[in-house]
Amino acid sequence: MAGEWKRTKSIEQSIRDTQDPEHQLKKNLGALDLVIFGVGVCIGAGIFVLTGQAAATNAGPGIALSFLIAGVACGLAALCYAEFASTVPVAGSAYTFTFATMGELLAWIIGWDLILEFTVGSAALATSFSQYLAVVLQNTPFAIPDAIATAEGGWINLPAGLLVLGLTIVLVTGIKLSSGINIIVTCLKVVVVLVVIIVGLFFVKVANWVPFIPPAQEPADTGGSMLHLPVIQGLFGLEPSVFGMGGIFAAAAMVFFAFIGFDVVATTAEETKNPQKNLPIGIFGSLAIVTGLYIAVSLVITGMQNYKDIDPEDGAPLATAFVNVGLPVMGSLIAIGACIGLIVVCMILFMGQTRVGFSMARDGLLPQWLAKTNPKYGTPYRFTIITGVIIAIIAAFVPLSTLAELVNIGTLSAFVLVSIGVIVLRRTRPELERPFKVPFVPVLPIISAIICFYLMLNLNMDTWIRFLVWLAIGLIVYFAYSRKHSRLNTPAEVAVP
């Protein structure tokens, strides 16, 4: 019993499970679908909101470097994801990969963490959608009454709740429909972003980029609390500061939320045609596109106005930048693009959550009846409906300000485990066919894990506390339920660590 937490699920068993008719997902996605899924989930709150906030509070014009650092960290982790996803084309992403290499307990922890990450992210994005929708409809006959526009100051955030319920129906109906909607909306978002970059270039003042990396300075009054400062400052006794190189890395940890698209791409492995070829294309293609767009947008917004003039509480900093230079029409266009874009981001995060939970239920770590797929649509409809109702309730009744950091710490912890897992699987199963291989193993995976963990240390102390509390609850659930109900309690299914 003492070694149960170390038991692993073999690659062969993971693949056999995908062939069970009652727990089988349909293969509908090609390389283009995956690239667009990745781009679709990335172009959302990150590019429309976090760019301005991180520039104003941590990095100044150097926010472009923050996006580059976050992109490099993601690129290294993407190499590891691509090797795993092409070798183990099974739903569940980091959860499945960890189960195959480092054992059931660590797999449970990362799966539990990913469920929180995607649930909170979906609810937060639904709330952001509602806020943008209120801006778009303001001063029109369709303006949303305050009582139903927000849970903060009103009774209910009705648009956010209805959005999630509508997306639940879409996801139950089938992933191909979800992909079709994503293709249309993502194309619209990319057009909006390109227009922002092209038009914004005409209003850029080079003087606003000087100094490109503002000198470090003391942060605003935090009430004597270290909870809202990066944990690395407390661990190493560093003087609390913002901007400077420390601010660049803190901003990189903040905007990491914008790069979780390829993580969601990996959760669709089981629904991908020719995953050995198409998954690496989807992962690297989406990452390259959004990194370039983010750097360009960050340079435009900090060039159009001085970073000191950006309001960190502004929920639409890109739109405000154009309004301030006398282009309110562009501001309205951006607001509409953000509103539409957030729908798709919410949908894809929601989809990622259902695939991770589906895999955990199929393994018995959650009730197995949740893993049954719809005989017509081939989707995990039970888990989707239940979690859809939960997310809708959270979005409708809980006022959510910024949950990006809680999502970031979960994503980064997954990246650390996946990076280490590549090294472990290379040693334990060297004979496995690997259509895509990470070069320079173990050097690159080690560098990936170190960079991701360093970015985790640049997140605030209160984010770490919430993260650890959630993990403690997960451990209680594991030892009280999941360990006993795991399918690996059947001796024939246990792999030797």
Secondary structure, DSSP 8 states (H G I E B T S, - for coil): -TTGGG-B--HHHHHHHTT-GGG-----B-HHHHHHHHHHHHSSHIIIIIHHHHIIIIIGGGHHHHHHHHHHHHHHHHHHHHHHHHHS--TTTHHHHHHHHT-HHHHHHHHHHHHHHHHHHHHHHHHHHHHHHHHHHTTSTT---HHHH-SSSSS--HHHHHHHHHHHHHHHH-HHHHHHHHHHHHHHHHHHHHHHHHHHHTT--GGGGSSSS---B--S--TT-STTSBHHHHHTT----BSHHHHHHHHHHHHGGGGTHHHHHHHTGGGBSSHHHHHHHHHHHHHHHHHHHHHHHHHHHHHHS-GGGS-TT-S-HHHHHHHHTT-HHHHHHHHHHHHHHHHHHHHHHHHHHHHHHHHHHHTTSS-GGGG---TTT-S-HHHHHHHHHHHHHHHHHS--S--HHHHHHHHHHHHHHHHHHHHHHHHH-TTS--SS--SSTTHHHHHHHHHHHHHHHTSBHHHHHHHHHHHHHHHHHIIIIIHHH-GGGSGGG-B--
